[in-house]
Amino acid sequence: MDGFARGCALNAALVASICMLINSDSANGDDAAAGGGQIVIKQSALGPMPDSAQSISITPDDSRVALLANAGSRKIVYVDGKASEPYSAVQQASMMTQGGPPPTLLMLSPDKTAVAYMATKDGSKWMMVVNGKNGPEFDRILSALFAPTGHRLAYIGIKDQKQCVVVDDATGPMYDQLLPGELVFSADGQHLAYPAQNRTGKAEWKAVVDGKEQQAYPGVDHVTWSPKGGHCAYVARTSNSQEFSVVVDGKAGPKFQQIDSLTYSADGEHVGYSGLKLNDPKAPSYVQHWTAVIDGQAGPDFERTSKISFSPAGGHWAYTGYATNNSRMAAYAVVDGKKSMNYDECGTYTWSADGAHLAYIGTNSGKQVAVLDGNESDAHQSIDSTSMQFNADG
């Protein structure tokens, strides 16, 4: 038991939170005018401190606290002073967290309404315990996580060498393989997708989106949700050779040798990525042809491309394409599919709030220009990219 836990034991109380509140609106007007205020210390005793406490977990904002304690040969978890039923083992972690990579013991949902941990009664079958309620038993449990908002919980359960995803209280179908770390919630927590494999033949992997299996492919990864709107995209390997497509809402796009930088616009209505075109037997082997794909439509060819920058509303886009020009690698700003004049380098795309205007920096021969809607400024030795800002009205 660490020093903090020992201090709690000396006070014989489990303290949920101690917070200092500065009240600037003091009842004494003179004190308020002088900048004085009251310091209020609040303390809530939640119950007796167990004598055999092993570890303590406190939320980052000090609003909730939990203890793991011995009860003879068993383990009991105290959450905010309330004791669980006894278990033979509970997996430990050092602290509670909200969302993000899960710890192995106590997990707190982002809305702070659900606390979950892994426990076993007999040492062989494990369950997730959520707010004191035992979930289904499995041989092992992997990759538990809460949605970014709310309190939906998903995890992988393994039983008899088969694996399934459990979401809230619903147990999904069994598969031969699921990938820990590949359970992906949407930003609003309302949707969940993941790759799943059954070793039944040629095409083994499927994306499971909100519980519905999609078309089978030799491989599925990079599952990505739109920030809004509930759209789901992922990269599918379309053959046993190096051929890939981006699948958006169940519809596969063009095939490429490699796919990079899959991204959605902020409104969730547009998706873009870079694709390396399939080898052309007539082209030199050292020449690569990359293209940016927006909503399934490929742009001009380049030797490489940058990540796509969408306007705030999503209706416009820009990226940098690189191509050899007179033995020199030149950079081009591509805005809504149209190439700019060439530069040594260009980028740092800055959009107006309404997306109607775009500024970026172009560099040639050691000099820089600011380019606004295609029009160059005078050349400068250097331009601070943070100085390129639009007024609120654009």
Secondary structure, DSSP 8 states (H G I E B T S, - for coil): --HHHHHHHHHTS-EEEEEEEEESS-S-HHHHHTT--EEEEEEEE-S---TTEEEEEE-TTSS-EEEEEEETTEEEEEETTEE---BSEE---SS--BSSS--SS-EE-TTS--EEEEEESSSS-EEEEETTEE---BSEEEEEEE-SSTT-EEEEEEETTEEEEEETTEE---BSEE-TT--EE-TTSS-EEEEEE--SSS--EEEEETTEEEEEESEEEEEEE-SSTT-EEEEEE-SSSS-EEEEETTEE---BSEEEEEEE-TTSS-EEEEEE----TTS-TT---EEEEETTEE---BSEE---EE-TTSS-EEEEEEEEETTEEEEEEEETTEEEEEESEEEEEEE-TTSS-EEEEEEETTEEEEEETTEE---BS---GGG----TT-
